[in-house]
Amino acid sequence: MLPNKKIKIQKKSGAYDLTFEDTIDAANYTMKELTRAALRDSAKYIRRLVGDQLKDFYAVNYIGFSRRRLINAPRAGKLIRKYPGSALQYWVRKKESDLQIGFKQSAWYGMNQELGDKGQPRLGILRTTTYNNISKLREIQGQYLDKMNVGQAFDPGNDEYKSQEGVEE
């Protein structure tokens, strides 16, 4: 268990001054912000993958592509989406400390594509992409959560902290 106080020892005019600093608030803030950063990067990764899959889905309706933009006119009666990934949005909520990924309000067809409708087959791109990349999401979040262990507590039983006096080389 990590200590909740930081100890400072200062020598003033021959006497030692011992002060305790509370570091719990800073540690809690760091943990919350690292968690939010991990969720934010996970959302960016999923949004990019889903956008690429939507782009492939829309490719049937378009004649050509530029680097990130679909160009030329679609077939008559089809939806025009120049940036398919722009219909997705993510929200990392601060109080709840969770992540929500979904289609924006302006993408009225987004839920029809995800869940299916009478005239639209169910694609389920957002759900399947998330399920297929759970291991990568854990890896992304693990990189941030490993940073919490950088300031580990002093453990006198650990050989790393033992004195090297008397050890002959």
C-alpha positions in Angstrom: 0.0 0.0 0.0 1.3 3.4 -0.9 1.9 5.9 1.9 -0.4 8.8 2.0 2.1 11.3 3.3 5.4 12.6 2.0 8.0 13.2 4.7 10.4 16.1 4.6 13.3 16.3 7.0 15.2 19.6 7.2 17.9 20.7 9.5 17.5 24.2 10.8 20.0 25.7 13.2 21.1 22.4 14.6 17.5 21.0 15.1 15.7 18.8 12.7 12.3 19.9 11.3 10.0 17.1 10.3 7.0 18.0 8.0 4.4 15.8 6.4 2.8 16.6 3.1 -0.4 15.0 2.1 -0.1 13.5 -1.4 -3.5 11.7 -1.7 -5.2 14.4 -3.6 -2.4 14.6 -6.2 -2.4 10.8 -6.5 -6.2 10.6 -7.0 -6.0 13.4 -9.6 -3.2 11.6 -11.5 -5.2 8.3 -11.5 -8.3 10.0 -12.8 -6.5 11.9 -15.5 -4.5 8.8 -16.6 -7.8 6.8 -16.8 -9.4 9.5 -18.8 -6.4 9.7 -21.2 -6.5 5.9 -21.6 -10.2 6.1 -22.5 -9.7 9.0 -24.9 -6.9 7.1 -26.8 -9.1 4.0 -26.9 -11.9 6.0 -28.4 -9.7 7.6 -31.0 -8.5 4.1 -32.1 -12.0 2.7 -32.4 -13.3 5.8 -34.2 -10.5 5.5 -36.8 -11.2 1.8 -37.4 -14.9 2.3 -37.7 -14.4 5.2 -40.0 -12.2 3.1 -42.2 -14.9 0.3 -42.3 -17.6 2.8 -43.1 -15.4 4.2 -45.9 -15.1 0.7 -47.4 -18.9 0.3 -47.1 -19.5 3.6 -48.9 -16.9 2.8 -51.6 -19.5 0.9 -53.5 -21.5 4.1 -54.0 -18.6 6.3 -55.1 -16.4 6.4 -58.1 -13.0 7.5 -56.7 -11.1 8.4 -53.5 -8.6 10.9 -52.5 -6.5 10.3 -49.4 -9.1 10.6 -46.7 -12.1 11.9 -48.7 -14.5 10.2 -51.0 -14.8 12.1 -54.2 -17.1 12.2 -57.2 -20.9 11.9 -57.3 -22.6 8.8 -55.8 -25.3 6.9 -57.7 -28.7 8.4 -57.7 -30.6 8.1 -54.4 -27.6 7.2 -52.3 -26.3 9.1 -49.3 -23.4 11.5 -49.7 -20.7 11.1 -47.0 -17.4 12.7 -47.8 -15.9 11.8 -44.4 -17.5 8.7 -43.1 -15.7 8.8 -39.8 -16.9 12.2 -39.1 -20.4 10.8 -38.2 -18.8 9.2 -35.1 -18.2 10.9 -31.8 -16.9 9.9 -28.4 -17.6 11.3 -25.0 -15.2 10.7 -22.1 -17.3 11.8 -19.1 -15.5 13.3 -16.1 -17.8 12.6 -13.2 -18.8 9.1 -14.3 -15.3 8.3 -15.7 -16.5 6.3 -18.5 -16.5 6.3 -22.3 -19.4 6.5 -24.8 -18.9 6.1 -28.5 -21.7 6.7 -30.9 -23.1 8.4 -34.0 -23.7 12.1 -33.9 -27.2 13.6 -34.1 -26.7 14.8 -37.6 -26.1 11.2 -38.7 -29.7 10.2 -38.7 -28.9 7.0 -40.6 -26.1 6.0 -38.2 -28.4 4.0 -35.9 -30.2 2.4 -38.8 -26.9 1.1 -40.1 -25.8 -0.1 -36.7 -29.0 -1.8 -35.7 -30.7 -2.4 -39.0 -34.1 -1.3 -40.3 -36.7 -2.3 -42.9 -34.8 -0.8 -45.8 -31.3 -1.0 -44.3 -29.5 -4.2 -43.4 -27.8 -4.4 -40.0 -24.1 -3.6 -40.3 -23.1 -3.5 -36.6 -19.8 -2.0 -37.5 -19.3 -0.2 -34.2 -20.1 -3.2 -32.1 -18.1 -5.8 -34.0 -15.1 -3.5 -34.3 -15.0 -3.0 -30.6 -15.4 -6.7 -29.8 -12.7 -7.7 -32.3 -10.2 -5.2 -30.9 -10.6 -5.8 -27.1 -7.0 -7.0 -26.8 -5.7 -3.9 -28.5 -7.9 -1.7 -26.3 -6.5 -3.4 -23.2 -3.0 -2.8 -24.5 -3.6 0.9 -25.1 -5.2 1.4 -21.6 -2.5 -0.7 -20.0 0.2 1.7 -21.2 -1.5 4.5 -19.3 -2.3 2.5 -16.2 1.3 1.2 -15.9 2.4 4.8 -15.4 0.6 4.8 -12.0 3.2 2.3 -10.7 6.1 4.6 -11.4 6.2 6.0 -7.9 6.0 2.8 -6.0 6.1 2.7 -2.2 9.1 1.9 -0.2 9.2 -1.8 0.6 12.0 -2.7 3.1 11.7 -6.4 2.2 12.5 -5.8 -1.4 16.2 -6.5 -2.3 16.2 -3.4 -4.6 16.1 -1.1 -1.5 18.6 -3.0 0.7 21.9 -1.4 1.5 24.9 -2.5 -0.5 27.3 -2.0 2.4 29.5 -4.9 3.2 29.1 -6.5 -0.2 32.4 -7.4 -1.7 32.8 -7.2 -5.4 
